[in-house]
Amino acid sequence: MRGLMMDMPLLLSGFVEYAGRYHGDVEVVAREIEGDIHRYTYADALKRIKRMAKALKRLGADEGTVVGTLAWNTHRHFEMFYAAPGIGAVLHTVNPRLFADQIVYIVNHAEDRILFVDKLTLPIIEEIAPRLTTVEAIVVMAAADRMPETRLANVHCYETLIAGETDENFRWPVLDENSASTICYTSGTTGDPKGVVYSHRAAVLQTLLGANFTFLPGHRSGKLEVMMPMAPMFHGNAWNMPFLACYTGSKLVLPGRNYEPDKLYELFEGEKVTLTAGVPSFWLILLDWLKRTGNKFSTLRLSLSSGSAPPRSMVETLDRDYGVEYVQAWGMTEALMATMPTPKPRKVEPTFEQRIDDRMKSGRVAFGVDARIVTDDGTALPHDGVSVGHLRVRAPWIASAYHKGIQALDGDGYLMTGDMAVIDPDGYISLTDRSKDVIKSGGEWISSIQLEDAAASHPDVLQCAVIAIPHEKWQERPLLLVVPRQGATLDGPTLLAHMAPRVAKWWLPDAVEFLDAFPMTGTGKVHKLTLRQQFKNYTPAG
């Protein structure tokens, strides 16, 4: 017997249609590339999105056409998250922080036919345009009076395209929910970047899970939430916040290109932001600025983190000194919304230390996700909170392969995440390392994440990273690299003495080196591959 339910596809266009119809007076606020603030409502946005959908069709886009964006977090970029997938085209968000050769590879590999850029990313395309083999048209996301000059051919103005479509009574086509909606490429830190192709169904399921009150904690009935993703839109769809905000009726704030602490703070306070999301590097810089200026938050209550482990001291400071609950969820481009950041309910009110303990873990396995850890040969390990293994996951919204058939799964059908982790009986996942970052010394593993956390707890450390260096006897030993805070006079022996009570004695790094700055990936993480290459022949003094 089959269920007698209506068979209607889950489509992203439903989110913005819902927002425009039932949350039409709620604002979307964005910093323009030029620095000024643009604000309008969901009702306004829906009308513009429908006109851009029609303009895309006039440019030749149709079901399956790949529409690329090389752009920052602006209101026009937000509109593209619905205009392109809404007509069955596939939105491909390209990371402008990548090297030119990587951008060329990504655009050609995805076969982008129309490319949307902004004033800051246009020069990138001007340099590489002759190497882009599939791009037929370029749209500059700007007003007509702010259009930059360019030598490129077949260039269109975004606002002129919208102005050319006067009929806003556009009906979204009914698509197959399993058709592609967006493409995000991995950052390519090992080999060529790989394309993760999301379906409408997967993106909707991720969003419904993400909006669950157990996923974003602290829901306050009838209170307007204000979301500001610090995560760029080219980084895992800004963690689905362009979809989450429409679904929940939350005000959406977009920081544009300027991520300077004072500009972020201006938006946090001026727009009364309550929820944000971003990798720890954003917060390390912002917290340093807050301490130096004495500023506080008046409305911000929650920050969602993923991608890399935060220092415990940072999580404690945000809670104790700024009233911000910093929560973690594990995920990656291939596996958004795989864990939920809310702690398991306790029978007794947790202490401050217990709350921080929970938040230092990478969330609990979410409903619908099957997670496991395995040995090098694929043998399943127990979820005992002690055993360390390769993290593997599967779920209806997790990637089954990379674009153009590149393998992503192991022989049992689980995504090979590249992370080393522990899973405890309550479903908490605690990362110990990336597989490529793990340090094996004398046959035993040393967790670079735990060493970095111990080092970061020193007040003079701004950023730190631990990498493996060769050792004649022990095979590998840890090297600690540190970017000190402005004006600090920290030295290696002092830092190692600070770390000694916090980690096993044999884990302590063999040396400490101080750097002015770290190389960073396009998604705001420390680029350890570059550091390993820089220090591959390093020998500790003495």
C-alpha positions in Angstrom: 0.0 0.0 0.0 1.3 3.5 -0.9 0.7 6.6 1.2 -1.9 8.9 -0.2 0.1 12.1 0.0 0.5 14.8 -2.6 3.6 14.3 -4.7 5.1 17.8 -4.9 8.9 18.4 -5.4 11.0 20.2 -2.8 12.4 23.2 -4.6 14.5 26.2 -3.4 12.2 28.6 -5.1 9.6 27.8 -2.5 11.7 29.5 0.2 11.8 32.9 -1.4 8.2 32.7 -2.5 7.2 31.9 1.1 9.4 34.8 2.4 8.0 37.3 -0.1 4.4 36.3 0.6 4.4 35.8 4.4 7.5 37.7 5.6 7.3 40.4 3.0 8.1 43.3 5.3 11.3 41.8 6.8 14.5 43.4 5.6 17.5 42.1 3.7 20.4 44.5 4.4 23.7 44.4 2.5 26.9 46.4 2.3 27.5 47.3 -1.3 31.0 46.8 -2.9 31.4 50.6 -2.8 30.8 50.5 1.0 27.3 52.0 1.4 24.4 50.1 2.8 21.5 48.8 0.7 18.3 47.7 2.3 15.0 46.3 1.0 12.4 43.8 1.9 11.7 40.1 1.0 8.7 41.3 -1.0 11.0 43.7 -3.0 13.6 40.9 -3.4 11.1 38.4 -4.7 10.0 40.8 -7.5 13.6 41.4 -8.5 14.5 37.7 -8.4 11.6 36.9 -10.7 12.7 39.6 -13.1 16.3 38.3 -13.0 15.0 34.8 -13.6 13.3 36.0 -16.8 16.5 37.9 -17.8 18.5 34.7 -17.4 16.2 33.0 -19.8 16.6 35.9 -22.2 20.4 35.4 -22.0 19.9 31.8 -23.0 19.9 30.0 -19.6 17.7 27.0 -19.2 17.4 23.8 -17.2 20.9 22.5 -16.7 22.7 25.7 -17.7 25.6 26.4 -15.3 25.5 30.0 -14.1 28.7 31.0 -12.3 29.2 33.8 -9.7 32.5 35.2 -8.7 31.2 37.6 -6.1 31.0 38.7 -2.4 28.1 38.7 0.0 25.8 41.3 -1.5 22.1 41.6 -2.1 22.5 40.9 -5.8 24.4 37.7 -5.0 21.6 36.7 -2.6 19.2 37.1 -5.5 21.2 34.8 -7.7 20.7 32.0 -5.1 17.1 31.9 -6.2 17.0 33.3 -9.8 19.3 30.7 -11.3 18.1 27.5 -9.5 14.5 28.7 -9.7 14.5 28.3 -13.5 16.4 25.0 -13.4 19.8 26.4 -14.0 22.7 25.5 -11.7 24.3 28.2 -9.6 28.0 27.7 -9.4 29.6 29.9 -6.7 33.3 30.4 -7.4 35.8 31.4 -4.7 37.6 34.7 -5.8 40.3 34.0 -3.2 41.7 31.1 -5.1 44.7 31.3 -7.4 44.0 32.2 -11.0 44.8 28.8 -12.3 42.4 27.2 -9.9 39.6 29.6 -10.9 40.3 28.8 -14.6 40.1 25.1 -13.8 36.9 25.4 -11.8 35.0 27.5 -14.3 36.0 25.3 -17.2 35.4 22.1 -15.3 31.9 23.2 -14.3 31.3 24.5 -17.9 29.9 27.9 -16.7 28.1 29.6 -19.6 27.2 32.9 -17.9 29.4 34.4 -15.3 28.2 37.0 -12.8 31.0 39.2 -11.2 31.2 42.4 -9.2 33.4 45.4 -9.4 36.2 43.8 -7.3 36.2 40.4 -9.1 35.9 41.8 -12.6 39.7 42.4 -12.9 40.3 38.7 -12.1 38.1 37.7 -15.0 39.7 40.2 -17.3 43.1 38.6 -16.7 42.0 35.0 -17.3 39.1 35.5 -19.8 41.0 34.1 -22.8 41.5 30.8 -20.9 37.8 30.4 -20.0 36.5 28.1 -22.7 32.8 27.9 -22.0 31.8 31.4 -20.8 29.6 33.1 -23.3 28.4 36.2 -21.4 29.5 38.2 -18.3 27.1 40.1 -16.1 28.5 42.8 -13.7 26.5 42.9 -10.5 26.3 46.7 -10.3 24.0 49.7 -11.0 24.3 51.3 -14.4 25.9 54.4 -12.9 28.5 52.3 -11.1 29.5 50.0 -14.0 33.3 49.7 -14.3 35.0 50.1 -17.6 36.1 46.8 -19.2 37.7 45.6 -22.4 35.7 42.3 -22.3 33.1 41.5 -24.9 29.4 40.6 -24.3 29.3 42.3 -20.9 25.9 43.1 -19.3 24.8 45.3 -16.4 22.8 43.5 -13.7 20.5 46.4 -13.0 19.9 47.0 -16.7 18.9 43.4 -17.2 16.4 43.6 -14.4 15.0 46.9 -15.7 14.4 45.3 -19.0 11.9 42.8 -17.4 8.8 44.6 -16.3 6.5 41.7 -15.7 6.8 40.3 -12.2 4.1 37.7 -12.6 6.6 34.9 -13.3 5.6 31.4 -12.3 8.4 29.1 -11.1 8.7 26.0 -13.3 8.1 22.6 -11.6 11.4 20.8 -11.6 12.6 17.4 -10.6 13.7 17.9 -7.0 16.7 15.7 -7.6 18.0 18.0 -10.3 21.1 20.1 -9.5 20.6 23.4 -7.8 24.1 24.7 -6.9 27.7 23.7 -7.2 30.5 24.4 -4.7 34.0 23.3 -5.3 36.4 22.2 -2.5 39.3 24.5 -1.9 41.7 22.1 -3.6 44.4 22.0 -0.8 45.3 18.5 -2.1 45.1 18.2 -5.9 42.5 19.9 -8.1 39.4 21.3 -6.5 36.4 18.9 -6.7 32.8 19.9 -7.5 30.1 19.2 -5.0 26.7 19.3 -6.8 23.7 19.9 -4.5 20.2 18.9 -5.5 17.1 21.0 -4.7 15.9 18.1 -2.5 19.2 18.0 -0.5 19.4 21.7 0.0 15.8 21.9 1.2 16.3 19.0 3.6 19.5 20.7 4.9 17.6 23.9 5.4 14.7 22.3 7.3 17.2 20.5 9.5 19.2 23.7 10.0 16.1 25.7 11.1 15.1 23.0 13.6 14.9 24.6 17.0 17.4 21.9 18.2 19.9 23.0 15.5 19.8 26.8 16.1 19.4 26.9 19.9 17.8 29.6 22.0 14.7 30.1 19.8 12.5 32.8 21.2 8.9 32.6 20.1 7.7 35.7 18.1 11.1 37.4 18.3 12.7 38.5 15.1 16.1 36.8 14.5 18.7 38.7 12.5 21.2 36.4 10.7 24.5 37.6 9.3 26.7 35.0 7.7 30.3 35.9 7.9 30.9 32.7 5.9 31.2 33.8 2.2 28.4 32.8 -0.2 31.0 30.7 -2.1 31.7 28.7 1.0 29.1 26.0 1.3 26.2 28.3 0.2 27.0 30.6 3.1 26.1 27.5 5.2 22.6 27.8 3.7 21.8 31.0 5.5 20.3 32.6 2.3 17.7 29.7 2.5 17.4 29.6 6.3 16.6 33.3 6.6 13.8 33.1 4.0 12.3 30.0 5.6 12.4 31.3 9.2 11.4 34.9 8.3 14.6 36.2 9.8 16.2 39.5 8.7 19.3 38.8 6.6 22.4 40.9 6.8 25.2 40.5 4.3 28.7 42.1 4.9 29.7 42.6 1.3 33.4 42.4 0.8 34.7 44.4 3.8 35.5 42.0 6.7 37.5 44.5 8.7 36.5 44.2 12.4 35.1 47.7 12.7 32.9 47.2 9.6 31.6 43.9 10.8 30.9 45.4 14.2 29.1 48.3 12.6 26.7 45.8 11.0 26.4 43.6 14.2 25.3 46.6 16.2 23.5 48.8 13.6 21.3 45.9 12.3 20.9 44.2 15.8 22.3 40.9 14.6 21.4 37.9 16.8 22.9 35.0 14.9 26.1 34.7 12.9 28.2 32.0 11.4 31.9 31.7 10.3 35.2 29.9 10.8 37.3 30.7 13.9 39.8 32.9 12.1 37.1 35.6 11.8 36.5 35.5 15.6 40.2 35.5 16.5 40.7 38.8 14.6 37.4 40.3 15.8 38.0 39.4 19.4 41.4 41.0 19.3 39.9 44.2 18.0 37.1 44.1 20.7 39.6 43.8 23.5 41.7 46.7 22.2 38.6 49.0 21.7 36.5 47.9 24.6 33.4 47.4 22.5 30.7 44.9 23.5 27.7 43.3 21.7 24.2 44.4 22.6 22.1 41.8 20.6 24.4 39.0 19.3 23.7 35.8 21.2 24.9 32.9 19.0 27.7 32.1 16.6 27.8 28.9 14.6 31.2 27.5 13.7 32.5 24.8 11.5 35.5 23.9 9.4 38.3 24.1 12.0 38.6 23.8 15.7 38.4 27.0 17.8 40.7 27.6 20.7 38.9 26.8 24.0 40.0 30.2 25.4 38.2 31.9 22.6 34.9 30.0 23.3 35.2 30.8 27.0 35.9 34.5 26.4 33.0 34.9 24.0 30.6 33.4 26.6 32.0 35.0 29.7 32.9 38.5 28.5 30.6 39.0 25.6 27.5 36.9 26.2 27.9 35.0 22.9 27.2 31.3 22.8 29.8 29.9 20.3 28.6 26.5 19.1 30.1 24.0 16.7 28.7 21.7 14.1 30.8 19.3 12.0 30.4 19.6 8.3 32.2 20.2 5.0 31.3 21.3 1.5 30.3 17.6 0.8 28.3 17.2 4.0 26.4 20.3 5.2 24.2 19.9 8.3 25.7 16.6 9.4 25.8 17.3 13.1 23.7 19.6 15.3 25.5 22.0 17.6 23.1 21.8 20.6 24.2 19.7 23.5 22.5 16.7 24.8 20.0 17.7 27.5 21.3 17.2 31.0 19.2 16.2 34.0 21.2 18.7 36.1 22.1 22.2 35.1 25.6 22.1 33.6 28.5 24.1 35.0 30.3 26.7 32.9 33.1 24.2 32.3 30.7 21.5 31.2 29.0 23.9 28.8 32.3 24.7 27.3 33.3 21.0 27.2 30.2 20.4 25.1 30.8 23.3 22.7 34.4 22.2 22.1 33.1 19.1 20.4 31.9 19.2 16.8 28.2 18.7 17.5 26.1 15.6 17.9 25.2 13.4 15.0 22.0 14.8 13.4 18.8 12.8 12.6 19.2 11.0 9.3 23.0 10.9 9.4 24.8 7.6 9.8 28.3 8.3 11.1 31.1 5.9 11.9 34.9 5.8 12.4 37.1 3.2 10.9 40.7 2.0 11.0 43.1 2.4 8.0 41.8 -0.9 6.6 38.2 0.0 7.0 37.4 -1.9 10.2 34.6 -0.2 12.2 35.7 1.2 15.6 33.4 1.6 18.7 31.7 4.8 19.6 33.3 4.8 23.0 34.7 8.4 23.2 38.3 7.0 23.1 38.9 5.2 19.8 40.3 7.4 17.0 39.5 6.6 13.4 38.7 7.9 9.9 35.4 9.7 10.0 32.9 8.4 7.4 29.3 9.6 7.0 26.2 9.1 4.9 22.8 10.8 4.7 20.2 11.8 2.0 21.8 15.2 1.7 25.5 14.2 1.6 27.5 14.0 -1.6 27.5 10.6 -3.3 30.2 11.7 -5.8 32.0 14.7 -7.1 31.1 16.5 -10.3 31.8 14.4 -13.5 32.0 11.1 -11.6 35.0 11.6 -9.3 34.8 9.1 -6.5 33.8 10.3 -3.0 32.6 7.2 -1.2 34.3 4.2 0.3 33.3 0.6 -0.5 30.5 0.6 2.0 28.9 3.8 0.5 30.1 6.3 3.1 31.7 9.7 2.3 35.4 9.7 3.0 35.7 12.9 4.9 39.4 13.1 5.4 38.9 13.8 9.1 40.2 11.8 12.1 37.7 11.7 14.9 36.3 10.2 18.1 32.6 9.5 18.5 31.2 9.0 22.0 28.1 7.0 23.1 25.9 10.2 23.0 26.8 10.9 19.4 29.2 13.7 20.0 31.9 13.9 17.3 35.3 15.3 18.4 37.9 15.9 15.6 41.5 15.0 16.4 43.0 16.0 13.0 42.7 16.0 9.3 44.1 12.8 8.0 46.8 14.7 6.1 47.7 16.7 9.3 47.9 13.8 11.8 51.4 13.4 13.4 52.6 9.9 14.0 55.4 9.8 16.5 57.0 6.5 17.5 53.9 4.6 16.2 51.5 6.8 18.2 49.2 9.6 17.0 49.6 13.1 18.3 46.6 15.5 17.9 47.6 18.8 16.3 44.1 20.2 17.3 44.7 19.5 21.0 48.2 21.0 20.8 46.9 24.1 19.1 44.2 24.5 21.7 46.8 24.3 24.5 49.0 26.9 22.8 46.0 29.2 21.9 45.1 29.4 25.6 48.1 31.6 26.2 46.9 35.3 26.1 49.8 36.4 23.9 48.9 33.9 21.1 46.8 35.3 18.2 46.9 32.2 15.9 48.8 29.0 16.0 49.3 25.9 13.9 51.0 22.6 14.5 52.6 20.6 11.7 54.8 17.5 11.5 58.5 17.6 10.8 60.7 14.6 10.0 62.6 12.9 12.9 65.3 10.3 12.5 64.2 8.2 15.5 60.5 9.0 16.0 59.5 9.3 12.3 57.7 12.6 13.0 57.6 15.2 15.7 55.4 18.3 16.1 56.5 21.8 15.3 54.5 24.7 16.8 54.1 27.9 14.6 52.7 31.0 16.2 51.5 34.4 15.2 51.7 36.5 18.4 49.3 39.3 19.4 50.3 42.8 18.6 53.0 44.0 21.1 53.5 40.6 22.7 57.0 39.5 23.8 56.3 35.8 24.0 59.2 33.3 23.6 59.2 29.6 22.9 60.2 28.2 26.3 57.6 30.3 28.0 54.9 29.0 25.7 55.9 25.4 26.0 55.9 25.7 29.8 52.4 27.1 29.6 51.4 24.1 27.5 53.1 21.4 29.6 50.3 20.9 32.2 47.7 20.7 29.4 49.0 17.9 27.2 50.9 14.6 27.5 54.6 15.3 28.1 55.8 13.4 25.0 53.3 15.5 22.8 55.1 18.8 23.5 56.5 20.3 20.3 60.2 20.0 19.7 60.4 23.7 18.7 58.4 26.9 18.4 58.7 29.4 15.5 57.1 32.8 15.4 55.6 34.2 12.1 54.2 37.6 11.2 51.2 36.0 9.5 49.9 32.6 8.3 49.0 31.7 4.8 45.2 31.2 4.6 43.0 29.1 2.4 40.2 30.6 0.4 37.7 29.6 3.1 39.6 31.3 6.0 41.5 28.4 7.4 45.3 28.1 8.0 46.9 26.7 4.9 49.0 23.9 6.5 50.1 22.6 3.1 52.0 25.8 2.5 53.5 25.7 6.1 54.6 22.1 5.6 56.4 23.0 2.4 58.0 26.0 4.0 59.3 24.0 7.0 59.9 20.6 5.2 63.7 20.8 5.8 63.4 22.3 9.3 65.7 21.1 12.0 65.2 22.2 15.6 68.1 24.2 17.1 70.3 22.2 19.5 
